[in-house]
Amino acid sequence: ATPTPSATASPTPTATPSAQSYTIKTGDTLTGIAQQFNTTPEAIQRANNIANPTAIQVGQVLTIPR
């Protein structure tokens, strides 16, 4: 008899499926990033403790809430 593969054989895409990371590129805004991920700029601000949404920097890694 051949053993059937278990359900745990498929890899998990991320350690935290409820959020993902995004690295800010030149020209990005919180509004634009939020639209890409179907969330709100406010949700991204809260998830990353951003006090001033215009002070994000290229290369900064954001946590995008789901």
PQR file of N, CA, C, O and H, with PARSE charges and radii, in Angstrom:
ATOM      1  N   ALA A   1       0.841  -1.194   0.000 -0.4000 1.5000
ATOM      2  CA  ALA A   1       0.000   0.000   0.000 -0.0000 2.0000
ATOM      3  C   ALA A   1       0.878   1.247   0.000  0.5500 1.7000
ATOM      4  O   ALA A   1       1.898   1.299   0.687 -0.5500 1.4000
ATOM      5  N   THR A   2       0.480   2.230  -0.762 -0.4000 1.5000
ATOM      6  CA  THR A   2       1.212   3.490  -0.830 -0.0000 2.0000
ATOM      7  C   THR A   2       0.619   4.459   0.185  0.5500 1.7000
ATOM      8  O   THR A   2      -0.591   4.685   0.193 -0.5500 1.4000
ATOM      9  H   THR A   2      -0.349   2.188  -1.320  0.4000 1.0000
ATOM     10  N   PRO A   3       1.467   5.037   1.045 -0.5600 1.5000
ATOM     11  CA  PRO A   3       0.917   5.993   2.019  0.2800 2.0000
ATOM     12  C   PRO A   3       0.456   7.271   1.313  0.5500 1.7000
ATOM     13  O   PRO A   3       1.106   7.736   0.377 -0.5500 1.4000
ATOM     14  N   THR A   4      -0.640   7.821   1.756 -0.4000 1.5000
ATOM     15  CA  THR A   4      -1.130   9.057   1.168 -0.0000 2.0000
ATOM     16  C   THR A   4      -0.413  10.233   1.814  0.5500 1.7000
ATOM     17  O   THR A   4      -0.181  10.226   3.023 -0.5500 1.4000
ATOM     18  H   THR A   4      -1.168   7.443   2.517  0.4000 1.0000
ATOM     19  N   PRO A   5      -0.056  11.248   1.020 -0.5600 1.5000
ATOM     20  CA  PRO A   5       0.641  12.411   1.605  0.2800 2.0000
ATOM     21  C   PRO A   5      -0.276  13.153   2.588  0.5500 1.7000
ATOM     22  O   PRO A   5      -1.484  13.270   2.378 -0.5500 1.4000
ATOM     23  N   SER A   6       0.324  13.633   3.633 -0.4000 1.5000
ATOM     24  CA  SER A   6      -0.476  14.340   4.638 -0.0000 2.0000
ATOM     25  C   SER A   6      -0.754  15.771   4.198  0.5500 1.7000
ATOM     26  O   SER A   6      -0.084  16.288   3.304 -0.5500 1.4000
ATOM     27  H   SER A   6       1.305  13.539   3.803  0.4000 1.0000
ATOM     28  N   ALA A   7      -1.721  16.401   4.809 -0.4000 1.5000
ATOM     29  CA  ALA A   7      -2.098  17.775   4.476 -0.0000 2.0000
ATOM     30  C   ALA A   7      -0.998  18.763   4.850  0.5500 1.7000
ATOM     31  O   ALA A   7      -0.967  19.879   4.330 -0.5500 1.4000
ATOM     32  H   ALA A   7      -2.265  15.981   5.535  0.4000 1.0000
ATOM     33  N   THR A   8      -0.100  18.368   5.740 -0.4000 1.5000
ATOM     34  CA  THR A   8       0.967  19.263   6.172 -0.0000 2.0000
ATOM     35  C   THR A   8       2.116  19.335   5.166  0.5500 1.7000
ATOM     36  O   THR A   8       3.097  20.041   5.401 -0.5500 1.4000
ATOM     37  H   THR A   8      -0.125  17.462   6.162  0.4000 1.0000
ATOM     38  N   ALA A   9       2.007  18.623   4.065 -0.4000 1.5000
ATOM     39  CA  ALA A   9       3.076  18.612   3.064 -0.0000 2.0000
ATOM     40  C   ALA A   9       3.177  19.939   2.301  0.5500 1.7000
ATOM     41  O   ALA A   9       4.249  20.278   1.800 -0.5500 1.4000
ATOM     42  H   ALA A   9       1.210  18.049   3.874  0.4000 1.0000
ATOM     43  N   SER A  10       2.079  20.687   2.207 -0.4000 1.5000
ATOM     44  CA  SER A  10       2.147  21.944   1.464 -0.0000 2.0000
ATOM     45  C   SER A  10       2.776  23.046   2.317  0.5500 1.7000
ATOM     46  O   SER A  10       2.404  23.225   3.477 -0.5500 1.4000
ATOM     47  H   SER A  10       1.208  20.412   2.614  0.4000 1.0000
ATOM     48  N   PRO A  11       3.728  23.782   1.745 -0.5600 1.5000
ATOM     49  CA  PRO A  11       4.406  24.835   2.519  0.2800 2.0000
ATOM     50  C   PRO A  11       3.510  26.042   2.778  0.5500 1.7000
ATOM     51  O   PRO A  11       2.627  26.357   1.980 -0.5500 1.4000
ATOM     52  N   THR A  12       3.745  26.697   3.879 -0.4000 1.5000
ATOM     53  CA  THR A  12       2.995  27.901   4.213 -0.0000 2.0000
ATOM     54  C   THR A  12       3.704  29.083   3.564  0.5500 1.7000
ATOM     55  O   THR A  12       4.923  29.202   3.691 -0.5500 1.4000
ATOM     56  H   THR A  12       4.463  26.440   4.527  0.4000 1.0000
ATOM     57  N   PRO A  13       2.970  29.971   2.863 -0.5600 1.5000
ATOM     58  CA  PRO A  13       3.628  31.083   2.159  0.2800 2.0000
ATOM     59  C   PRO A  13       4.357  32.054   3.082  0.5500 1.7000
ATOM     60  O   PRO A  13       5.445  32.523   2.749 -0.5500 1.4000
ATOM     61  N   THR A  14       3.770  32.360   4.240 -0.4000 1.5000
ATOM     62  CA  THR A  14       4.435  33.264   5.167 -0.0000 2.0000
ATOM     63  C   THR A  14       4.228  32.772   6.587  0.5500 1.7000
ATOM     64  O   THR A  14       3.326  31.977   6.852 -0.5500 1.4000
ATOM     65  H   THR A  14       2.886  31.979   4.511  0.4000 1.0000
ATOM     66  N   ALA A  15       5.059  33.243   7.492 -0.4000 1.5000
ATOM     67  CA  ALA A  15       4.936  32.858   8.889 -0.0000 2.0000
ATOM     68  C   ALA A  15       3.667  33.444   9.498  0.5500 1.7000
ATOM     69  O   ALA A  15       3.058  32.839  10.380 -0.5500 1.4000
ATOM     70  H   ALA A  15       5.791  33.889   7.276  0.4000 1.0000
ATOM     71  N   THR A  16       3.271  34.623   9.024 -0.4000 1.5000
ATOM     72  CA  THR A  16       2.050  35.258   9.514 -0.0000 2.0000
ATOM     73  C   THR A  16       1.117  35.518   8.342  0.5500 1.7000
ATOM     74  O   THR A  16       1.236  36.545   7.674 -0.5500 1.4000
ATOM     75  H   THR A  16       3.766  35.115   8.307  0.4000 1.0000
ATOM     76  N   PRO A  17       0.188  34.601   8.082 -0.5600 1.5000
ATOM     77  CA  PRO A  17      -0.692  34.753   6.929  0.2800 2.0000
ATOM     78  C   PRO A  17      -1.626  35.955   7.021  0.5500 1.7000
ATOM     79  O   PRO A  17      -2.255  36.323   6.029 -0.5500 1.4000
ATOM     80  N   SER A  18      -1.724  36.575   8.206 -0.4000 1.5000
ATOM     81  CA  SER A  18      -2.624  37.713   8.357 -0.0000 2.0000
ATOM     82  C   SER A  18      -1.975  39.032   7.916  0.5500 1.7000
ATOM     83  O   SER A  18      -2.648  40.063   7.870 -0.5500 1.4000
ATOM     84  H   SER A  18      -1.212  36.275   9.011  0.4000 1.0000
ATOM     85  N   ALA A  19      -0.691  39.009   7.597 -0.4000 1.5000
ATOM     86  CA  ALA A  19       0.004  40.231   7.184 -0.0000 2.0000
ATOM     87  C   ALA A  19       1.119  39.882   6.207  0.5500 1.7000
ATOM     88  O   ALA A  19       1.542  38.729   6.120 -0.5500 1.4000
ATOM     89  H   ALA A  19      -0.145  38.172   7.635  0.4000 1.0000
ATOM     90  N   GLN A  20       1.593  40.885   5.474 -0.4000 1.5000
ATOM     91  CA  GLN A  20       2.754  40.681   4.616 -0.0000 2.0000
ATOM     92  C   GLN A  20       3.605  41.934   4.619  0.5500 1.7000
ATOM     93  O   GLN A  20       3.174  42.995   5.071 -0.5500 1.4000
ATOM     94  H   GLN A  20       1.250  41.822   5.545  0.4000 1.0000
ATOM     95  N   SER A  21       4.817  41.798   4.110 -0.4000 1.5000
ATOM     96  CA  SER A  21       5.738  42.930   4.108 -0.0000 2.0000
ATOM     97  C   SER A  21       5.776  43.583   2.735  0.5500 1.7000
ATOM     98  O   SER A  21       5.553  42.932   1.714 -0.5500 1.4000
ATOM     99  H   SER A  21       5.167  40.937   3.743  0.4000 1.0000
ATOM    100  N   TYR A  22       6.061  44.872   2.731 -0.4000 1.5000
ATOM    101  CA  TYR A  22       6.215  45.615   1.484 -0.0000 2.0000
ATOM    102  C   TYR A  22       7.337  46.621   1.679  0.5500 1.7000
ATOM    103  O   TYR A  22       7.358  47.350   2.670 -0.5500 1.4000
ATOM    104  H   TYR A  22       6.242  45.400   3.560  0.4000 1.0000
ATOM    105  N   THR A  23       8.270  46.662   0.734 -0.4000 1.5000
ATOM    106  CA  THR A  23       9.368  47.619   0.797 -0.0000 2.0000
ATOM    107  C   THR A  23       9.010  48.829  -0.059  0.5500 1.7000
ATOM    108  O   THR A  23       8.689  48.692  -1.239 -0.5500 1.4000
ATOM    109  H   THR A  23       8.253  46.070  -0.071  0.4000 1.0000
ATOM    110  N   ILE A  24       9.066  50.009   0.544 -0.4000 1.5000
ATOM    111  CA  ILE A  24       8.685  51.248  -0.137 -0.0000 2.0000
ATOM    112  C   ILE A  24       9.656  51.559  -1.270  0.5500 1.7000
ATOM    113  O   ILE A  24      10.874  51.478  -1.111 -0.5500 1.4000
ATOM    114  H   ILE A  24       9.326  50.120   1.503  0.4000 1.0000
ATOM    115  N   LYS A  25       9.084  51.917  -2.416 -0.4000 1.5000
ATOM    116  CA  LYS A  25       9.871  52.305  -3.589 -0.0000 2.0000
ATOM    117  C   LYS A  25       9.673  53.796  -3.851  0.5500 1.7000
ATOM    118  O   LYS A  25       8.757  54.410  -3.305 -0.5500 1.4000
ATOM    119  H   LYS A  25       8.094  51.983  -2.545  0.4000 1.0000
ATOM    120  N   THR A  26      10.526  54.369  -4.679 -0.4000 1.5000
ATOM    121  CA  THR A  26      10.407  55.780  -5.049 -0.0000 2.0000
ATOM    122  C   THR A  26       9.033  56.047  -5.639  0.5500 1.7000
ATOM    123  O   THR A  26       8.571  55.320  -6.519 -0.5500 1.4000
ATOM    124  H   THR A  26      11.271  53.870  -5.123  0.4000 1.0000
ATOM    125  N   GLY A  27       8.383  57.100  -5.146 -0.4000 1.5000
ATOM    126  CA  GLY A  27       7.077  57.475  -5.670 -0.0000 2.0000
ATOM    127  C   GLY A  27       5.904  56.855  -4.938  0.5500 1.7000
ATOM    128  O   GLY A  27       4.758  57.231  -5.184 -0.5500 1.4000
ATOM    129  H   GLY A  27       8.759  57.690  -4.431  0.4000 1.0000
ATOM    130  N   ASP A  28       6.164  55.907  -4.038 -0.4000 1.5000
ATOM    131  CA  ASP A  28       5.081  55.268  -3.298 -0.0000 2.0000
ATOM    132  C   ASP A  28       4.456  56.223  -2.284  0.5500 1.7000
ATOM    133  O   ASP A  28       5.134  57.079  -1.716 -0.5500 1.4000
ATOM    134  H   ASP A  28       7.094  55.601  -3.837  0.4000 1.0000
ATOM    135  N   THR A  29       3.174  56.063  -2.072 -0.4000 1.5000
ATOM    136  CA  THR A  29       2.464  56.759  -1.002 -0.0000 2.0000
ATOM    137  C   THR A  29       1.689  55.704  -0.226  0.5500 1.7000
ATOM    138  O   THR A  29       1.429  54.617  -0.742 -0.5500 1.4000
ATOM    139  H   THR A  29       2.623  55.367  -2.533  0.4000 1.0000
ATOM    140  N   LEU A  30       1.322  56.018   1.005 -0.4000 1.5000
ATOM    141  CA  LEU A  30       0.526  55.061   1.778 -0.0000 2.0000
ATOM    142  C   LEU A  30      -0.792  54.769   1.075  0.5500 1.7000
ATOM    143  O   LEU A  30      -1.270  53.634   1.089 -0.5500 1.4000
ATOM    144  H   LEU A  30       1.534  56.901   1.424  0.4000 1.0000
ATOM    145  N   THR A  31      -1.376  55.789   0.462 -0.4000 1.5000
ATOM    146  CA  THR A  31      -2.638  55.593  -0.254 -0.0000 2.0000
ATOM    147  C   THR A  31      -2.455  54.614  -1.417  0.5500 1.7000
ATOM    148  O   THR A  31      -3.262  53.703  -1.607 -0.5500 1.4000
ATOM    149  H   THR A  31      -0.987  56.710   0.450  0.4000 1.0000
ATOM    150  N   GLY A  32      -1.394  54.812  -2.185 -0.4000 1.5000
ATOM    151  CA  GLY A  32      -1.125  53.930  -3.321 -0.0000 2.0000
ATOM    152  C   GLY A  32      -0.827  52.509  -2.886  0.5500 1.7000
ATOM    153  O   GLY A  32      -1.301  51.557  -3.505 -0.5500 1.4000
ATOM    154  H   GLY A  32      -0.739  55.551  -2.031  0.4000 1.0000
ATOM    155  N   ILE A  33      -0.051  52.358  -1.831 -0.4000 1.5000
ATOM    156  CA  ILE A  33       0.275  51.029  -1.310 -0.0000 2.0000
ATOM    157  C   ILE A  33      -1.006  50.361  -0.798  0.5500 1.7000
ATOM    158  O   ILE A  33      -1.239  49.179  -1.050 -0.5500 1.4000
ATOM    159  H   ILE A  33       0.333  53.132  -1.328  0.4000 1.0000
ATOM    160  N   ALA A  34      -1.826  51.123  -0.084 -0.4000 1.5000
ATOM    161  CA  ALA A  34      -3.084  50.586   0.448 -0.0000 2.0000
ATOM    162  C   ALA A  34      -3.977  50.076  -0.685  0.5500 1.7000
ATOM    163  O   ALA A  34      -4.594  49.017  -0.566 -0.5500 1.4000
ATOM    164  H   ALA A  34      -1.637  52.083   0.120  0.4000 1.0000
ATOM    165  N   GLN A  35      -4.042  50.833  -1.786 -0.4000 1.5000
ATOM    166  CA  GLN A  35      -4.860  50.414  -2.929 -0.0000 2.0000
ATOM    167  C   GLN A  35      -4.339  49.109  -3.528  0.5500 1.7000
ATOM    168  O   GLN A  35      -5.124  48.242  -3.911 -0.5500 1.4000
ATOM    169  H   GLN A  35      -3.541  51.692  -1.883  0.4000 1.0000
ATOM    170  N   GLN A  36      -3.014  48.969  -3.609 -0.4000 1.5000
ATOM    171  CA  GLN A  36      -2.419  47.747  -4.145 -0.0000 2.0000
ATOM    172  C   GLN A  36      -2.827  46.526  -3.338  0.5500 1.7000
ATOM    173  O   GLN A  36      -3.048  45.452  -3.898 -0.5500 1.4000
ATOM    174  H   GLN A  36      -2.376  49.674  -3.297  0.4000 1.0000
ATOM    175  N   PHE A  37      -2.928  46.688  -2.022 -0.4000 1.5000
ATOM    176  CA  PHE A  37      -3.190  45.556  -1.144 -0.0000 2.0000
ATOM    177  C   PHE A  37      -4.632  45.515  -0.644  0.5500 1.7000
ATOM    178  O   PHE A  37      -4.963  44.741   0.254 -0.5500 1.4000
ATOM    179  H   PHE A  37      -2.748  47.560  -1.567  0.4000 1.0000
ATOM    180  N   ASN A  38      -5.486  46.351  -1.230 -0.4000 1.5000
ATOM    181  CA  ASN A  38      -6.905  46.372  -0.881 -0.0000 2.0000
ATOM    182  C   ASN A  38      -7.121  46.587   0.624  0.5500 1.7000
ATOM    183  O   ASN A  38      -7.897  45.879   1.265 -0.5500 1.4000
ATOM    184  H   ASN A  38      -5.217  46.980  -1.959  0.4000 1.0000
ATOM    185  N   THR A  39      -6.414  47.578   1.162 -0.4000 1.5000
ATOM    186  CA  THR A  39      -6.566  47.956   2.559 -0.0000 2.0000
ATOM    187  C   THR A  39      -6.638  49.476   2.628  0.5500 1.7000
ATOM    188  O   THR A  39      -6.823  50.128   1.600 -0.5500 1.4000
ATOM    189  H   THR A  39      -5.783  48.154   0.641  0.4000 1.0000
ATOM    190  N   THR A  40      -6.497  50.049   3.808 -0.4000 1.5000
ATOM    191  CA  THR A  40      -6.568  51.501   3.935 -0.0000 2.0000
ATOM    192  C   THR A  40      -5.225  52.057   4.403  0.5500 1.7000
ATOM    193  O   THR A  40      -4.467  51.357   5.076 -0.5500 1.4000
ATOM    194  H   THR A  40      -6.347  49.520   4.643  0.4000 1.0000
ATOM    195  N   PRO A  41      -4.923  53.319   4.051 -0.5600 1.5000
ATOM    196  CA  PRO A  41      -3.688  53.934   4.540  0.2800 2.0000
ATOM    197  C   PRO A  41      -3.655  53.948   6.076  0.5500 1.7000
ATOM    198  O   PRO A  41      -2.600  53.762   6.683 -0.5500 1.4000
ATOM    199  N   GLU A  42      -4.815  54.168   6.689 -0.4000 1.5000
ATOM    200  CA  GLU A  42      -4.884  54.207   8.152 -0.0000 2.0000
ATOM    201  C   GLU A  42      -4.512  52.865   8.768  0.5500 1.7000
ATOM    202  O   GLU A  42      -3.846  52.818   9.803 -0.5500 1.4000
ATOM    203  H   GLU A  42      -5.672  54.319   6.196  0.4000 1.0000
ATOM    204  N   ALA A  43      -4.939  51.775   8.137 -0.4000 1.5000
ATOM    205  CA  ALA A  43      -4.609  50.436   8.647 -0.0000 2.0000
ATOM    206  C   ALA A  43      -3.098  50.195   8.571  0.5500 1.7000
ATOM    207  O   ALA A  43      -2.515  49.605   9.481 -0.5500 1.4000
ATOM    208  H   ALA A  43      -5.480  51.813   7.297  0.4000 1.0000
ATOM    209  N   ILE A  44      -2.469  50.652   7.486 -0.4000 1.5000
ATOM    210  CA  ILE A  44      -1.014  50.504   7.340 -0.0000 2.0000
ATOM    211  C   ILE A  44      -0.308  51.370   8.391  0.5500 1.7000
ATOM    212  O   ILE A  44       0.669  50.935   9.001 -0.5500 1.4000
ATOM    213  H   ILE A  44      -2.942  51.131   6.747  0.4000 1.0000
ATOM    214  N   GLN A  45      -0.801  52.586   8.597 -0.4000 1.5000
ATOM    215  CA  GLN A  45      -0.218  53.472   9.609 -0.0000 2.0000
ATOM    216  C   GLN A  45      -0.260  52.811  10.987  0.5500 1.7000
ATOM    217  O   GLN A  45       0.741  52.788  11.702 -0.5500 1.4000
ATOM    218  H   GLN A  45      -1.595  52.939   8.101  0.4000 1.0000
ATOM    219  N   ARG A  46      -1.430  52.274  11.355 -0.4000 1.5000
ATOM    220  CA  ARG A  46      -1.580  51.629  12.666 -0.0000 2.0000
ATOM    221  C   ARG A  46      -0.660  50.417  12.791  0.5500 1.7000
ATOM    222  O   ARG A  46      -0.026  50.226  13.829 -0.5500 1.4000
ATOM    223  H   ARG A  46      -2.244  52.293  10.774  0.4000 1.0000
ATOM    224  N   ALA A  47      -0.581  49.601  11.746 -0.4000 1.5000
ATOM    225  CA  ALA A  47       0.216  48.374  11.789 -0.0000 2.0000
ATOM    226  C   ALA A  47       1.709  48.668  11.920  0.5500 1.7000
ATOM    227  O   ALA A  47       2.471  47.829  12.402 -0.5500 1.4000
ATOM    228  H   ALA A  47      -1.096  49.756  10.903  0.4000 1.0000
ATOM    229  N   ASN A  48       2.126  49.863  11.488 -0.4000 1.5000
ATOM    230  CA  ASN A  48       3.546  50.204  11.486 -0.0000 2.0000
ATOM    231  C   ASN A  48       3.899  51.349  12.432  0.5500 1.7000
ATOM    232  O   ASN A  48       5.030  51.833  12.428 -0.5500 1.4000
ATOM    233  H   ASN A  48       1.507  50.544  11.096  0.4000 1.0000
ATOM    234  N   ASN A  49       2.934  51.780  13.241 -0.4000 1.5000
ATOM    235  CA  ASN A  49       3.145  52.891  14.174 -0.0000 2.0000
ATOM    236  C   ASN A  49       3.720  54.123  13.472  0.5500 1.7000
ATOM    237  O   ASN A  49       4.692  54.718  13.935 -0.5500 1.4000
ATOM    238  H   ASN A  49       2.015  51.386  13.244  0.4000 1.0000
ATOM    239  N   ILE A  50       3.104  54.494  12.348 -0.4000 1.5000
ATOM    240  CA  ILE A  50       3.555  55.654  11.578 -0.0000 2.0000
ATOM    241  C   ILE A  50       2.768  56.876  12.056  0.5500 1.7000
ATOM    242  O   ILE A  50       1.550  56.945  11.891 -0.5500 1.4000
ATOM    243  H   ILE A  50       2.314  54.010  11.971  0.4000 1.0000
ATOM    244  N   ALA A  51       3.474  57.828  12.646 -0.4000 1.5000
ATOM    245  CA  ALA A  51       2.822  59.039  13.141 -0.0000 2.0000
ATOM    246  C   ALA A  51       2.538  60.008  12.000  0.5500 1.7000
ATOM    247  O   ALA A  51       1.485  60.644  11.970 -0.5500 1.4000
ATOM    248  H   ALA A  51       4.463  57.771  12.780  0.4000 1.0000
ATOM    249  N   ASN A  52       3.476  60.122  11.059 -0.4000 1.5000
ATOM    250  CA  ASN A  52       3.344  61.069   9.956 -0.0000 2.0000
ATOM    251  C   ASN A  52       3.377  60.302   8.634  0.5500 1.7000
ATOM    252  O   ASN A  52       4.443  59.855   8.211 -0.5500 1.4000
ATOM    253  H   ASN A  52       4.332  59.605  11.082  0.4000 1.0000
ATOM    254  N   PRO A  53       2.229  60.143   7.979 -0.5600 1.5000
ATOM    255  CA  PRO A  53       2.171  59.339   6.750  0.2800 2.0000
ATOM    256  C   PRO A  53       2.983  59.899   5.590  0.5500 1.7000
ATOM    257  O   PRO A  53       3.270  59.177   4.635 -0.5500 1.4000
ATOM    258  N   THR A  54       3.361  61.182   5.656 -0.4000 1.5000
ATOM    259  CA  THR A  54       4.179  61.742   4.581 -0.0000 2.0000
ATOM    260  C   THR A  54       5.669  61.533   4.846  0.5500 1.7000
ATOM    261  O   THR A  54       6.504  61.896   4.017 -0.5500 1.4000
ATOM    262  H   THR A  54       3.128  61.769   6.432  0.4000 1.0000
ATOM    263  N   ALA A  55       6.003  60.954   5.986 -0.4000 1.5000
ATOM    264  CA  ALA A  55       7.409  60.771   6.345 -0.0000 2.0000
ATOM    265  C   ALA A  55       7.921  59.356   6.069  0.5500 1.7000
ATOM    266  O   ALA A  55       8.947  58.954   6.618 -0.5500 1.4000
ATOM    267  H   ALA A  55       5.326  60.659   6.659  0.4000 1.0000
ATOM    268  N   ILE A  56       7.215  58.598   5.224 -0.4000 1.5000
ATOM    269  CA  ILE A  56       7.712  57.261   4.875 -0.0000 2.0000
ATOM    270  C   ILE A  56       8.914  57.412   3.951  0.5500 1.7000
ATOM    271  O   ILE A  56       9.015  58.386   3.205 -0.5500 1.4000
ATOM    272  H   ILE A  56       6.382  58.925   4.778  0.4000 1.0000
ATOM    273  N   GLN A  57       9.829  56.437   4.005 -0.4000 1.5000
ATOM    274  CA  GLN A  57      11.076  56.546   3.246 -0.0000 2.0000
ATOM    275  C   GLN A  57      11.284  55.355   2.322  0.5500 1.7000
ATOM    276  O   GLN A  57      10.897  54.231   2.641 -0.5500 1.4000
ATOM    277  H   GLN A  57       9.748  55.645   4.610  0.4000 1.0000
ATOM    278  N   VAL A  58      11.901  55.615   1.171 -0.4000 1.5000
ATOM    279  CA  VAL A  58      12.256  54.558   0.230 -0.0000 2.0000
ATOM    280  C   VAL A  58      13.141  53.549   0.959  0.5500 1.7000
ATOM    281  O   VAL A  58      14.078  53.926   1.662 -0.5500 1.4000
ATOM    282  H   VAL A  58      12.215  56.528   0.912  0.4000 1.0000
ATOM    283  N   GLY A  59      12.834  52.272   0.784 -0.4000 1.5000
ATOM    284  CA  GLY A  59      13.609  51.214   1.433 -0.0000 2.0000
ATOM    285  C   GLY A  59      13.018  50.777   2.756  0.5500 1.7000
ATOM    286  O   GLY A  59      13.374  49.722   3.281 -0.5500 1.4000
ATOM    287  H   GLY A  59      12.072  51.967   0.213  0.4000 1.0000
ATOM    288  N   GLN A  60      12.111  51.586   3.304 -0.4000 1.5000
ATOM    289  CA  GLN A  60      11.444  51.230   4.563 -0.0000 2.0000
ATOM    290  C   GLN A  60      10.551  50.020   4.304  0.5500 1.7000
ATOM    291  O   GLN A  60       9.862  49.963   3.285 -0.5500 1.4000
ATOM    292  H   GLN A  60      11.822  52.443   2.878  0.4000 1.0000
ATOM    293  N   VAL A  61      10.561  49.046   5.229 -0.4000 1.5000
ATOM    294  CA  VAL A  61       9.730  47.867   5.084 -0.0000 2.0000
ATOM    295  C   VAL A  61       8.486  48.037   5.933  0.5500 1.7000
ATOM    296  O   VAL A  61       8.570  48.243   7.144 -0.5500 1.4000
ATOM    297  H   VAL A  61      11.120  49.093   6.056  0.4000 1.0000
ATOM    298  N   LEU A  62       7.333  47.948   5.291 -0.4000 1.5000
ATOM    299  CA  LEU A  62       6.063  48.099   5.984 -0.0000 2.0000
ATOM    300  C   LEU A  62       5.411  46.733   6.180  0.5500 1.7000
ATOM    301  O   LEU A  62       5.568  45.838   5.350 -0.5500 1.4000
ATOM    302  H   LEU A  62       7.265  47.781   4.308  0.4000 1.0000
ATOM    303  N   THR A  63       4.689  46.582   7.267 -0.4000 1.5000
ATOM    304  CA  THR A  63       3.817  45.430   7.458 -0.0000 2.0000
ATOM    305  C   THR A  63       2.455  45.822   6.903  0.5500 1.7000
ATOM    306  O   THR A  63       1.874  46.828   7.309 -0.5500 1.4000
ATOM    307  H   THR A  63       4.561  47.309   7.941  0.4000 1.0000
ATOM    308  N   ILE A  64       1.951  45.014   5.968 -0.4000 1.5000
ATOM    309  CA  ILE A  64       0.656  45.288   5.355 -0.0000 2.0000
ATOM    310  C   ILE A  64      -0.377  44.376   6.012  0.5500 1.7000
ATOM    311  O   ILE A  64      -0.324  43.158   5.843 -0.5500 1.4000
ATOM    312  H   ILE A  64       2.424  44.197   5.639  0.4000 1.0000
ATOM    313  N   PRO A  65      -1.319  44.957   6.761 -0.5600 1.5000
ATOM    314  CA  PRO A  65      -2.333  44.110   7.405  0.2800 2.0000
ATOM    315  C   PRO A  65      -3.306  43.533   6.382  0.5500 1.7000
ATOM    316  O   PRO A  65      -3.547  44.129   5.332 -0.5500 1.4000
ATOM    317  N   ARG A  66      -3.847  42.389   6.695 -0.4000 1.5000
ATOM    318  CA  ARG A  66      -4.826  41.737   5.792 -0.0000 2.0000
ATOM    319  C   ARG A  66      -6.212  41.846   6.387  0.5500 1.7000
ATOM    320  O   ARG A  66      -7.178  41.366   5.794 -0.5500 1.4000
ATOM    321  H   ARG A  66      -3.650  41.905   7.547  0.4000 1.0000
TER
END
